């Protein structure tokens, strides 16, 4: 593995639904802490990283659990990247959250992680709204079809009478 250090102070983050494991790497020394996923706990984590002059944080992009964390990094003005989990999973023997976080921090410190593309905040919010609207429209169509099927089963020919 390349021993050139790109980030002297960086963090590897293993994100899950209920807990976040953070490995703060300063030089070759690691400090690992676990945080909850409530907003105030995420702010506490960012404050800890800022207090230690963390230059960059990297986290896996599994599920959607990274989104609130990334938003807080963005609001707090701290550099962060989301990386594809498959780019790091090829290494055998990493079975714990702590080892995952340490591995991410090590790869990040040496500049070996490629960030995923994350659109700006406005684009992400617009995307969320349009996806929600699409799902609501599809749900409405499913309900109308279900209602029509029930009426047809009761021999009520509403569709042919209305059209």
C-alpha positions in Angstrom: 0.0 0.0 0.0 1.2 3.5 -0.8 2.6 5.2 2.3 2.3 8.8 1.0 0.1 10.7 3.3 -2.4 13.1 1.6 -4.5 13.9 4.8 -2.5 14.1 8.0 -5.8 14.4 10.0 -8.8 12.6 8.6 -11.8 10.5 9.6 -13.2 7.2 8.3 -16.9 6.7 9.1 -18.9 3.5 9.1 -22.5 4.6 9.0 -25.5 2.4 10.1 -29.1 3.0 11.0 -28.6 3.4 14.8 -24.9 4.0 15.2 -22.0 5.7 13.5 -18.4 4.5 14.1 -15.8 7.1 13.5 -12.0 6.6 13.3 -10.1 9.8 13.6 -6.6 9.2 12.1 -3.9 11.6 13.1 -0.7 10.6 11.4 -0.5 6.8 12.1 -2.5 7.0 15.3 -6.2 6.2 15.4 -8.9 7.2 17.9 -12.2 5.5 17.5 -15.6 6.7 18.9 -19.1 5.7 18.4 -22.0 8.1 18.0 -25.8 7.8 17.7 -27.7 9.0 14.7 -29.9 11.7 16.2 -29.1 15.2 14.9 -27.6 16.5 18.1 -25.3 13.4 18.2 -24.2 14.1 14.6 -23.4 17.7 15.6 -21.4 16.4 18.5 -19.4 14.1 16.1 -18.7 17.0 13.8 -17.7 19.2 16.7 -15.2 16.5 17.9 -13.7 16.2 14.4 -13.4 20.0 14.1 -11.8 20.3 17.5 -9.2 17.8 16.3 -8.6 19.8 13.0 -9.9 17.0 10.8 -9.2 17.9 7.2 -11.5 15.4 5.5 -14.0 12.7 6.4 -15.0 9.7 4.2 -18.0 7.4 4.7 -19.5 4.5 2.9 -22.6 5.1 0.7 -24.6 2.2 2.0 -28.4 2.7 1.9 -29.5 6.3 2.6 -28.1 6.4 6.1 -25.2 8.7 4.9 -27.6 11.5 3.8 -28.3 13.2 7.2 -24.6 13.0 8.1 -23.5 14.5 4.7 -26.1 17.3 5.1 -24.7 18.2 8.6 -21.1 18.1 7.2 -22.3 20.5 4.4 -24.0 22.8 6.9 -21.0 22.9 9.2 -18.7 23.6 6.3 -16.6 20.5 6.8 -15.1 18.6 3.9 -16.6 15.1 3.5 -16.9 12.5 0.8 -19.1 9.6 0.2 -17.5 6.6 -1.4 -18.9 3.4 -2.9 -18.7 0.6 -0.4 -17.7 -1.9 -3.2 -14.4 0.1 -3.7 -13.3 -0.9 -0.2 -14.9 -4.3 0.4 -12.4 -6.2 -1.6 -10.2 -6.5 1.5 -10.7 -9.7 3.5 -10.7 -9.8 7.3 -12.7 -6.6 8.1 -15.7 -7.8 10.1 -16.3 -5.1 12.6 -17.5 -1.5 12.4 -14.3 -0.3 14.1 -12.1 -2.1 11.5 -14.3 -0.7 8.7 -13.9 2.8 10.0 -10.1 2.4 10.5 -9.8 1.0 7.0 -11.7 3.9 5.5 -9.5 6.4 7.4 -6.3 4.7 6.3 -7.4 4.6 2.6 -8.5 8.3 2.9 -5.3 9.4 4.5 -3.3 8.0 1.6 -5.6 9.5 -1.1 -6.9 6.1 -2.3 -10.6 6.8 -2.2 -12.6 8.0 -5.1 -15.6 10.1 -4.0 -19.1 9.4 -5.4 -20.8 12.3 -7.2 -23.1 14.1 -4.8 -25.3 16.8 -6.4 -25.5 20.2 -4.6 -28.1 20.6 -1.9 -30.8 22.3 -4.1 -30.5 19.5 -6.7 -30.8 16.8 -4.0 -33.9 18.5 -2.5 -35.6 18.8 -5.9 -34.8 15.2 -6.6 -36.4 14.1 -3.3 -39.5 16.1 -4.0 -39.9 14.8 -7.6 -39.4 11.2 -6.5 -42.0 11.7 -3.7 -44.5 13.2 -6.1 -43.9 10.3 -8.6 -44.5 7.7 -5.9 -47.7 9.5 -4.7 -49.0 9.6 -8.3 -48.2 5.9 -8.7 -49.9 5.1 -5.4 -53.0 7.0 -6.4 -53.2 5.1 -9.7 -52.9 1.8 -7.9 -55.7 2.7 -5.5 -58.0 3.8 -8.4 -57.3 0.5 -10.2 -58.0 -1.4 -6.9 -61.3 0.4 -6.4 -62.3 -0.2 -10.0 -61.6 -3.9 -9.6 -63.7 -4.1 -6.5 -66.6 -2.3 -8.2 -66.3 -4.6 -11.2 -66.4 -7.6 -8.9 -69.6 -6.2 -7.4 -71.0 -5.9 -11.0 -70.9 -2.1 -10.8 -69.8 -0.9 -14.3 -68.7 2.6 -13.2 -65.9 2.8 -15.8 -68.1 2.1 -18.8 -70.9 4.4 -17.4 -68.6 7.3 -16.8 -66.5 7.1 -20.0 
